[in-house]
C-alpha cells in the first residue's frame, strides 16, 4: 500500500512540478507577492519571500530522487532504482516482522535468440517479459531490469509467504514468460531460470545481501538445467564461499603439485591389450582431501588457469610415458583433454613441440582429446588451425563425448579425427536396451565407413563390454576395466592385467556394425 502511494505521489508530483515550480510559475510571482501583501500585510510578504527559494530547492532535491523512479518503463525499474527500493523494503519487512522475497529471473539462451532474430527482436522480448512480470504481480511488488536478459522482483511485505508459496509464484512467473512472443508474425518461445531468497533466509543485514542471495540461487538454477527454480539456502552460501576459496587456492595447487593427472586405461576389445591411458585431472587438497573435478575445474576456469592446467597435465603425462618406456611397458599413447581456451592459444603448437622434444617423444604418443561441442562450434579460426596443425605434426585427434554435440561428418574430415569416443550416455545399459544398441551400431557403421577408430567411454559391466566388442567397437574405457589411478599404481595394474590376458577368451568381433 505504501509503495502504491509512493508511485502515485511520484507521478502526480512529476506532472505538477513543471507548472507549479518550473519557469512558467515566474509569471505569477508579482501576483503572488501582491496577494500576500494584500491579505497578510508585510509579514506575509516576508514569509513568502523566504518560502519560495526553499520550495525551489526542495523541488530540485525531490526531482533528483524522483529521477531514479522515472527511469523505469512500463513499471520496470532500472537497476539503481530497484536496488534502492529493495533496500527500503528489506528494512521495512524487518521492522514490521512480515515476510517478503526477492526473485531473480534470467531469460535463457538470450544471446542465441539475438543472433538468430536480431537485436530488435531481443529488445522486444525483454520488453514483453517485463510487461508480463508486472502483470503477474501485485501492484505493491516491484520489478527491475538488472541486465540485458535478467530481471529481479521484490515483493512487498505480507503476513504469510512460505517456501511453497514462493515456488508456486516462481512457477506462475515462468508460465507467463514462456508464452510465445509474436514478432513480425513469428512466435518466439523463451524459457527462464529463477532463483529466489526469502527475507527470513537472507544473509547479511542489507537489501544488497538479500539480492545477492537471490542471484546465488539463480546461478544454482542455471547449473541444474533449463527452466529450473531454486531457493537460496545456507548450503548455497557455504558452497559459494568454498568455490571462492578454491579459486584462491588454484594457483598454489597447480604450482605445488596438488593437481596432477590420474590415468584411466583404454584396452582393445579384440586383443585385450592396453592401447593407451587417458590423463584426468585430480586435486588432492592438503585439508579437504580429494576434490571432485566437477567442483574444481570451474574454479580453474574462473581463475583463468586452464592453460596452466594443460601445461601441468602435458608435463606429467609425458613424464609418465617416459617412465613406462623405462619400465619396459608398452603404452602406445596418452590422451590429454584440451578445452577451447587452450586451443585458442597461437603458441600451442610450439609448446607441444617443445615438450615432445624435451621428453624425446614422437608426436603420435599424444592423443589430443577435443570435445565434440568445441569442434562443432569452431569456425576457421585459431582453434581450427591448431587442431589441424597438431594432426599434421603427427598427434592423434580424439573427438570426445561423441553424440552429445552437433559435429557433422564434414567436421570429422576437416579436423582429421583419428578416433571418436562414444559418450557414456549411449553405453549405459546397452546390453539390455535395444534402442541403445541401435544408436551404437549406427555410430560404429559411420566410423567404419569413414575409416575412423572408435572407443566407448563409461563401460561399467561385462555385458556392456561384450556387446561393444561384438558390435565392432575398437576400444573400451570405464570403471568396468579400471578406475582412474595415480601413476604410482599404474605399473602394478598393468602387471595384473597382462597376467589375466592368457586366461581371457577372445571375443569374436563383427565389423559389419550388426
N, C-alpha and C positions, 0 to 999 in steps of 0.2 A: 504494500500500500504506500509506504514511504517512497519507494523507488518510482512508483507510478506518479505520485505527486511531484517528485523532483523532475521527472521528464516533462510533465505538463507545464510546470512553472518555468522550466528552461525554455520550452518552445514559446510560451507567452512572452517571456522577457525578451527573447530573441526578436520577436516580431515588433514589440513596442519600443525597445530602446533606440532604434534608429530615428524614430519620430519624436520621442519624448526627450531624449538626452543627446541626440545627434545634432549636427549643424542646423537642420531646419528649425529646431527649437529656439535658436538665437533670435529669430524674427519676432518671437513673443516676449523676449526679455524686457523691453520697455513697458509693455502692458502689465507684465507680472510685477515689476517694480512699482508702477503707479497704483495697481490694485492693492499691493501690500501696504503702501503708504496711506492709501485712502481708508482701508479698513482697520489697519493696526497702528498707524502712525509711524513715527521714526523708529521705534523699537522693532516693529515687524519688518521694516526695510533693512535694518541691520542684520536681523536673523536670516532673512532671505539672501542677503549678500554673503553671509558666511556659509549658508547651506548649499547654495548652488555649486561651488567648487567641490564640496565634499561629494555631492551626487555624481558629478562628472568623474571624480577619482574612483568612486565605487563602481561606476559603470565600466571603467577601464579594467579594474581588477576582476569584476564578475564576468566581464566579457572574455577575459583571458582564461578563466576557469571554464567558462562555458564552451570555449572553442574546442576543447577536447571532446566534449559531447557532440558538438556539431560536425565533427569529422566523420561521424557514423553515417552510413547509408542504409535506408530501409531498416533502421533499428539494429544494425550490426555495427558495433563499436570497433574502432581501431585499437591496436594493441595497448597503447599508453592509457587510453581512457578505460579500457576493460580492466587493466591491471589496477588502476586507481579505484574503480568501483568494487573490484574483488577484495581489495584491502579493506575497504569500508564495510562490506558485507561480512568479511571474516570477523571483524571486531564486533559488529552488531549481533552476529549469531552467537558469539562467545558471551556477550553481555546479557542477552535475553535467555540463554540456555536452550535455545531451539536447535533445529537441525537443518543442515544445508549440504550441498555437494557441488564440486566442480567437475565438469566433464571436458575432456579433450577429444576432438574428433578429427580424423585425418581421411581425406579423400584418397583412396588407394590408386596407385599407378597413374598419378596425375601427369607426370612427365610424358608417359606414353600417350595419354589422351591428347595432350597438346601437340605432340609430334605427329599424331595421326590426323587430328581435326583442325589444328591451328590454335594460335594464342587467343583469338577472339572467341572461339568455341570454349576454350578453357575458362576465360573470364565469365562467359555466360553461365557455365556450370557452377562456378563458385558463387555467383550472384544468386542463382536459383537455390542452391543448397542453403545459403544464408537465409533466404526468404522462408524456406521450408522449416529450418530450425526455429526461427522466430514464430512461425505459425503453429509449431508443435508444442510450444511452451506457454507458460502463463505470462501475463503482462508484466509481472514483477521480476521475472527472470531476465538475465542479461546475456547477450551473445556477442562474442568478439571474434574478429578475424586476426589470427596471430601470424599467419604466413600465407603463401600462395594457395595452399590447399588445406590449411589447418585452422580449425575453429576451436573456440572454448566457450563453455557455458557455465555460469554461476547462478545457482538457484537462490531465490530469496528464502529467508528462514521460515520454517514451518514447524508444526508441533511434532510431526511424525514423518521420518524419511529413513527407513532401514535399508539394509543391503538388497533385499528382494525388490523393493520399490525402485531403487536405483538401477538395477539390472533391467527391470521392466521399462523404465524410462529410456535407457540406452537402446533397448530393442525397438522401442517406438521411434526413436530418432533415426535409427538405421533404416527402418521401413520407409520413413518419409524421404530420406536421402536417396534410396535405391529406386524410387520411381523414375521412369525414363525422363530425360530432359530433351525436349524437342528443339532441334536446331536445323533450320532450313529444311524442314520436313523429315529429318532423320532423328530417330530416337537414340539418344546416347545413355547408356547404362553405366552407373558408377556404384562402387561399394565403399564402405567406410569401416575403419577400425576405431574403437572407442576405449578410452581409459578414463577412470573416474576416481575421485577421492572424497570420501565423506568427511565432513568437518570434524567429527569425533576422532577420526584416524589421522588427521593432518599432522605431520611433524612440524616442529618449529612453532613460532609464535607470531607469524605474519601471513598475510594473504599470498605473498610471493612463494612461501614454502608450501602452501596449500596447492597453488597452481603447479609448482614444480613436481609435487607428488602425483598429480593427475597426469602430467607429462610422462613421468616414470611408468605409470600404469599403461599409458598409450604405447610406449616403446615395448613393453612386455606383450601387449596385444598384437603388435605388428610381428613379433617373433613367433607368435602362435598361429599365424596364418590369416588368410583373408576374412574380413567381417568378424573378427574376434572382439570380445568385450572382456576387459579385465579391471578388477578393483584393486586399488592400492592397498598394500599390506606392509607390516613391519619387515617381513621377509624380503620384499622387494627393496626396501631401504637398505637392508643388510647386504643383499646381493649387489646393489649399486655401489655401496662402499667397497665391497670386495673386488668388484671389477675395476674401480678406480685404483685400488691398491695394487691389483695385478698390472695395470698399465704402468704404474710407477716402478714395479719390480722387473718388468720385461727386459730392459736394457741390461740390468745386473745379471739376470738369469742367462741371457744369451752369451754375455761375455764371461760369466763364471762357470759355464759348462753345465748349468742346471737343465737346460733344454738340449736334448740330443735325440738322434734317431733311434727308434726301436725297429727291428726288422721282422717282417712277416714273409714267410717263404711262399714261393709260387712253384707248382710242380706240373710236370707233363702228365696229361691223362693217358697217354699212350705208354710211356715207359716208367712213370713214377719218379723219374729223376728230377732233381732240383733245377729249375730253369731261371731262377732269379729270386731276389728279395725286393720287397717294397719298403722304402725308408719312411717311417711315420714319426712325426714329431711327438715327443713326450717330455713333460716337465715334472721333474722331481723337486718339489719345493722343500726347502730345509725345515719349514714349520708345518705346512699343510699337507705334506706328502705328495702323492701323485695327483696332478690336476688334469681333469679331462680336457682333451683337445677342443671340444665344443665350448669349453669355458675360456681357455687361454688364447686360442687362435684369434677370436675377435679382439682381444686385448692387444695382441701383437699387431694386428692391422691398425687399430686405433692409435697405437703408439708410433705408427709409421716405421715399423721394424720388419716388414715382410721380406724385404730384400736381404736384410741381415740374417733373418731366419734361413733363407735359401742358401746363403753362403755357409752357414753353420752345417746345414744338412748335407750340402755337397762335400764339404771337407771331411766330415765324419763318415759319409758313405764311401768316398774314395779310399779313406784310411781302412775301412772295413774290407774293401775289395783287395787291397794290398795284403792285409792280414790273412784273408782266406787263401790268397795265392801262396803266401809264405807257408801256410799250414798244409799245402798240397790239396786243398779242397777246390772242387770245380763249381764256382758260382759265376755263371755267364754274365750277369748284369745286375745292376741295382736301379730301381725306379725311384725317381725323386719328383715330387709334386711341384709344379710351377704355377703360380697364380698370375692373373692378368697384369698386376703391378710389376712383377719381376720380368715378365715377358716384354714389358714396355721399355725396359732399360736398353738404351742404344749400345751399351758396352757389354751386354750379356754374353755375346759370342766370344769376345776377348777374354772375359772372366772364366768361361768354361774351358777354353783352350789352354789358358794359363794353369788352371787346376789339373787338367789332364796331363800336361807336360810335367807339372810339379810331382805328380804321383807316378809318372811313366805308365799311363794307361791309354789304351786305344779308345776312340770315341764310342764304339759300339757297346762298351761296357756300361754306358749311361743310357737309361731309358727316361726320356723327358715326358712326364705324365701331365697332360693338359686336360682340364675339364671340358666336356663337350659344350657347355654353355659358353666358355671362352672362345672356342673355335667357331661356334655358330654366330657369335656377335662380332667377331673380329673382321674389320674392313681391311683394305690393303694399306695397312699402316705398319708401325714398328713391330707389333705382335706378329703379324703375318711374316714379315721379313725375318724376324728372329727364329720363328719355328722352322721356316724353310731353310734358313742358314744352318741351324743345328742339324737338320736332316741331311743336308749336303755334306756337313762335316763328318757324318757317319753315326751320329747319335740315333737311337731308336725313338720313335714318336708314338707314345701310347695315348689313345683317346679314352679318357677316364669317365666313369659314370655314364657309359653309353646307354641311350634310351631315355634319359631324363631331360635332355635339351632338344635342340632342333637342328642338329648338324645334318647337312644334306650329303648325298653321295659325292657331289662335286667337292664339298669341303674335305672329305676324306682323301680324295685325289689331290686337291690343291695343296694340302699340308703333308703329303707323302706319309700318311699314317702307317705305321708298321703293324700295330695291333689295336684292337678295340677291346675295352674292358666292360663287359656286360654288367650293368648295375645290379646290386644285390636284390633290388625290388622285383626283378624278373626271376631271380634264382630261388627265392624263398618258397618252400613247399612245392617246387616244380615237379618233384617226383609224385605228387598227389593231385596236382591241379592241371587238367588238360589244357586250359587256356594259357597258363604259364608255359607249358611245353610248346604250344604253337608259336608263341611270341619268340621263344628262344630259337626254335627251328628257323623262323623267318630271318632272324638276325644272323644266324650261322650260315644260312644259304647265301645271304647277301655278301657276307665276309668272304666266303669261298669263291664266289664269282669275281670279287674284287682282288683276290689274292692277298687278303689281309688276315693275320693271325687273330685268334680270339682267346680271351681269358675271362672266366666267370668269377666275380667277386662275391664274398659273403656265403661261401659254401660251408654249411654247418653240419650236414648229416651225410652218412654213407649213401643214402638213397639219392640225394641230390648229386653227389659226386659221380655215382654210377650212371645216372641218367645223362648228365652232361657229357660224359665220356662216350656213351652210346650215340648221342646226337651229333657228336663230332667236334665238341669244343676242345681247343688245343691245350689250354692251361686252366688250372683252378687255384683259388686262393681263398682262405677263410678260416674261421675258428675250427672247422672240421679237420683241417690239415694242421694248423698251429696258430696260436695267438701271437701277436707281436711280442718280441722279446729283445732285451738289451743285447748288444754284440757279444758280451761275455758268455751268454747262454747259447749262442748260435752253433758253436762248434760241437757241443755235446748233442744238441738236437740233430745236427747233420749226421753225426755218427749213429745215433739211434735210428734215424730214418733210413739210412743206407743199409743198415743191418736187417731191416724189415723187407727190403725190396726182393731179396732172394725167395722169400716165402709168399710174396704177394702175387696172386694170379693176374695176368694181363687181361684187360677189358677190351674186347674187340670193338673198334670204332667203325662208324658208318659215316663217311664223308659226304654222303648224299643229302644230309640235313634231315632225313626222315628218321 
